[in-house]
Amino acid sequence: MSLAPGRPLRARFPIFAAMSGQPFHYLDNGATGQIVDVAADALLGFETRSRANVKRGVYGLADAATVAFDKARASMAAFLGAGSSEEIVFTSGTTMALNIVAHGLAGELRPGDRIVSSVLEHHSNIVPWQLVAGPAGAVVRAIPATGEGRLDLDALAAMVDERTRIVSVTHVSNVTGAVSDIARIRALAPDAILVVDGAQRAPHGPLDVQAMGCDFYALSSHKMFGPTGAGVLWGRGERLDALPPFLGGGEMIRRVSFDGTSYARPPHRFEAGTPPIGPVLGMAAAARWLMQQDWSAWAAHEKRLGERLLNGLAAIDGVRVHGPQGLQERLGIVAFEVDGVHAHDVCQMLGDRGVCLRGGHHCAQPLMERFDVAATARASLAPYSDADDVDALLQGLPEVIGRLR
């Protein structure tokens, strides 16, 4: 039976017991979520009691590791609503997944082709496209952001033409929390390959990538309460079949000779070398746990906390929130600046009080330029966040501002 959101849920996350007895208000979930107990147990269990390489071992321990690895692939397929577990490619995280797609599609680009990204993107969904566009003579264009920090989809409608080959966008902004309307983007660019960065969406419950209409979807384990060092690239079967490998080495081949090499079928074609086995098993355990939760209750809980946070920040003089001011089509990621005070100073001094925030440009410099700021402080919620965490920020911030001014 699922625990209620908020403080009771913390029993499932070892960090909170470890930090008991001291101020600890973790509001940096947009960077890394805390690991849930079943994911930590899966990781530790593999590394200490079941450790063996996967895919080709014929002795018992290796065979058991391969079976567990295959089960993990099936679990991630269920979490994402994939048509087949063979559409699940294990990666080191979202960044690697997006690079696999960008470099795999590079050979399809021709001079004058267009790749559409957006001003909201994390750098990992901008730079790989720039790397492949230049040599091909293609052009990377950006969907503008509205003043609220949402995708300006009216502008996208005017940008798409017959030379638009790829559209690659974030599902949820890691700065504003704005949720992108993927279905509308698909409708506006029906002939383009649609790539979605789902790193910030994955912690908020199971997905249905097939219904979404995208061609590729990327996520990271550490955002969704699993270990660091693992992630998933989902791709439609026909898209993965047509994609060449990005990395070469063991396990991604059918046959190697100096006369030429043939490659394995997906997903193995994209999994060169020994994969992050333990982190993958932990990620899958986290995904199975997430699929068992009451997501309507969790969403309502986060909405209440988000409202408390937004209203509290609005009441503090000199504080300005960047992004949607309401809770419509947004998740609990709130970026703000303090007049005359650098975000790093705000975060450091709040950190001294046990309030954990993120300060900087959040690997989203084009969006910072859109907002005309160098950096912001960012609070990001998770199901285990509660009113005490939000209040610690709201009570500590005026004191910090008073000391810094």
N, C-alpha and C positions, 0 to 999 in steps of 0.2 A: 504493500500500500504506500502511495506517495506521501511524503511529508508536506505540510503546508509551506508556502514560500516564506522567506524572511529568516528570522533567527533560528527557529527549530530546524530548518534545513541545514544549518551549519554543521550539525552533527555528522553529515555525510562528507564534509570537507576537512581533512586533517589539519590544515593550516590554522583553523580557528582555535582548536585545542592547543596547538603549539604556541599560539600567541596570547593565550588567556592570561589574565593578570596584568595586562598592559594595554594602553590605548591602541586600538587597531581598527581602522575604518577603511576597508579596501574598496576604493572607487576608481580603479584602474583596469577594469575588466575589458575595455576596448583594446588594451595592449596585450593582456594575458589574463584569462580566467584562472581561478584556482582549480586544482585537480580534485575530482570526486573520488571517493574511496575505492569504488570498484575499478576505476581506471588505474589508480596507484597500485592496487593489488595485482591487476593483470600485468602491469609493467614489472613490478618487483618479482612476481611469481615466475615470469619468463626468464628474467635475468639471473635468478638465483636457483631455480629448480627445474627449468625446462629449456635452458639455453642450447640451441643448436641452429645451424643455418638451414634455410628453407629451400624448397623446390627440387633438390636433386638427391638429398640424402636417403639412403635405403635402410639405415638402422632405426631402431625404435624411437629414439629421442628426436632425431631429425624428421622422421615421418610425422610424429605428433606435432612438431612445430609447424610443419607444412599444413597439416589439417587445421590447426588453429589460425594460421595465416589466411587460408581459404575461407574459413568461417568469418574472419574479420572483413574480408572483401564482400561477402554476402551481407553482413550487417550494415556496411556503409552503403551498399546498393539499396537496402530497405530504407535506410534513413533518408536517402536522396530521392527515392521513388524512381530509381533507374530501371530500365527494361531488363537488364542482365548484369550479373556481377562482373562480366567481362568488360563492361563499360567503366569500371572503377580502376583508375590508375593510382597507385600509392606514390606519394611524393614526399619531399621534406617540408612542404607547406604551400601556401597560396602563391608565394613568389615563384617557386620552382614550377608550379602548375601553369602559371601564366606564361612563363618563359618557354615551357614545352610547346604551348599552343602557338605563341608568336613565332618562334623559330621554325616550328613545323609548317606553318602557313607561309613562311617567307618565300618559298619557291613558287607559290601561286600568284605573287604580286608582280605587277607590270608597271612601267612608268605611267604616272598619272592616276594610278589607283588611289583610292582614299580609304584610310583607316579612321574611324570615328571613336574617340575616347571622350572624356569629359573633364571639366574643371574640378569636379568633385573627387577625382580619383586619387588613391594612394599612388605613390611613385611607381610601385610595382606593376601598376596597370597603365603606365605612361611610357616609362623608359624602355621596356622590351619592344614596344611597337616602334619607337623611334630608332632603335638599333636595327630592326629589320626593314624599316621603310626607306632609310637613306640609301643603302646599296641598290635597292630595287627601283629607286626613283619614284616611290609612292609618297603620299603626303598624309601626315597625321593631323587631323582637325579635332577641335574640342567642342563638345556641347557646352554652352554657357551655363552658369549657375544663376538662379534667381537671387534676389536680395535675401531671401529666406534660406538660401543654401540648398535648394532643390535643383534637380535637372530641369532646364528649360526645354521641355519637349516640343513646344511650338517652334523653337529654333531648330531642333533636330529635324522636324518635318521639312523645313526649307533646305537643310543640308544634304539630305539623302538624294542620291541620283544613281544613274546606271553604273557609275564608276566606284560606288561605295561597296567595298568588298567585305569589310569587317566592322562591326560595332562592338566595342568592349567597354562595359560599364560596371560600376559598383552596384550591388544590390542594396546595401545600406552604407551611407557615408560614415567614415570613421571619425569625422569631425562634427557634423551636424545631426547625425542620427536619422537623416531623411531616408525614407524607403523609396526606392525607384520603382516605377510602374513598368515592370519587365514585359508584361503582356502588351502594353501600348507601344513600347519600344519595338517589340517584335512586329507589331502591325505597321509601324512607320517605316521599318526597314525589312520587308518580307524576304528579300533576296540576299541580304547580307548574312555572313556568319556571325552569330550573336554569342559573345563571350561574357560571362558574368563572374565578377569577383564577389564571392559569397562569404568572405571571412567574417564580417560583422553580423551576418544573418544567421549563420549556422548555430550559434549558441541559443537561438530562440525557437528551436523546435524543428521537427522533421520537415522535409521539403518535398516538392513534387516537380522535379526538373523537366519531366516530359510535358506536363501540363503548362509549365512556364513558357515553353517555346524556345528556349535557348539551345545552343549547340554544344557549349562547353560551360562547366561550372566548377569553380575552384574554392577550396576551403582549407582551414588549418585546424589541427587538433587542439592546439593550446588555447584557442579562442573558445572552444566548446567543451572545456573542463576535462580535457585529456592531456597527455604528456606533450612536451615540446618535441620538435624534430620530425613531425609527421603531418601529412595532409592528404588531400584527395583532389585529383582532377577527374571529373566526370565528363565523358564525351559521348555523343550519339554514336551508335555502332558504326554507321557508315562514315562519319567524320573521322573517327579514330582509325578505321581501316585505311583511309586515304592519307593519314598523317605520317610523315617520315619520322624516324627517331631523332631526338635532340642530343642524347648522350650515348656513347658507344662503350661496350665492354662486355663482361660476362652476363649471361642470363637473358640478354635481349636479342639473341641471334638464333637463327635456325641452323646455319652452317657458315663457317669461316674458312676461307682460303685466300691465298694471295692473288688468285684470279678473280675474286669477288666474294662478297658476303651477302647472304640472304638473312632477313630479319624475322623474328618471331611475330606471331599475331598479337594484337592488343589483348590484354593490357601489358603483357610482358615486354613488348617492343620498347616501352617507355620506362622500364624499371631496371636500368643497367646496374650491375653490381649487387652487393648485399644490401637489401632494403633495411629501413629502420624497424626491425621486427618488433622489438619490445614496445616502442612508441605506437606502432600500428595496432598492436593488440590492445593497448591502453585506450587508444582513440575509439576503437570499435566497442570496447566495454562502455565508454562514455556515451556513445551513440545509442547503444541498446538501453542504457539507463534513461537517456533523454526521451526515447520513444515511449517510455512507461509513464511519463509525467502528465499532470493535468495542465495543459498549456493555456487553457482559458483562465484558470486561476492565476497562473504565473504572469500572464499578460496583464490582467487586472491589477495585480500587485505592483508590477513595474510601472503601470500607468499612474497609480496613486503616488508612488515615490517620485516619478518624473514631474508630476504636478506640484508636489511639495518642493522639489528642488527648483523648478522654474519660478514659482511664486516667491520663494525665499530669495533667490538671486535678484529678482526684479525689485525687491524692497531694499536692497543695499545700494547706497549712493556710490556712483562711479563705476558700477559693474554693468557690463553690457554682454548679453548672450548673443552669440552668432549662430544662426540657424533658425528653424521653425520655433515660433514663440508658443505654439500650442502643441497638442499631442496627436494631431491627426497625421496618420501615415509617417510616424517617426518612432524610433526606439530610444531607450534611455541613455543616449550619448549627448552630453551637454558641454559645449565649448564656450568659454567666456573670457573676457579681458577686463582688467582693472585699469582705469585711467591713470596714467603716469607711473605704473608699476609693471615690471617685466614678469611674464608668466612664470619663469623659472624661480624667481624670488618668492612668488606666491606659493608655488608648489613645495619649495624647500621648507618654508616656514610652517606651512600646514603639515608637511611630513614630520616635522619635529613634534607635532601634536598628535601624531598617529593617523593623520588623514592622508591617504595615498591617492594622489592625482597624477596626471601626466601633463607636462608643460613643454611647449615647443611648437613646431609647425606640423607635427604629426605625420611626417612624410607626405604632406599635401600642400606643397608650396604654391602651386597655382591657385588653390582656394584661398590661401592666406593673402595672396595678392588681390584676389577678388574682394576680400573683406578689408583690404588696406591695413593689414596688421602683420607684424613680424612673427608673432606667436600668440597662442592662447593657452589657458589652463583648461583641462578637460576632465570632467567627472563622468564615469560610465558605470551603469548599474548592471547587476546580475540578479538572478532569483534569490540568492542568499543575502542581498543587500536589504537593509531595513531603515526605519525612520531614524534610529540612532546614528547611523552612518551619515545620512543626509543632514541631520541636525548638527552633527559635529563639524561638518563643512560650513554650514550657515552660521554657526556660532563663532567658529574660529576665524572666518574670513574678515569680518569687520576689525577684529583685533590685529590681524596681520596687516591690513590696510593702514590702520592707525600707526603701526610701528614703521612701515615702509615709507610713509609720506612725510 
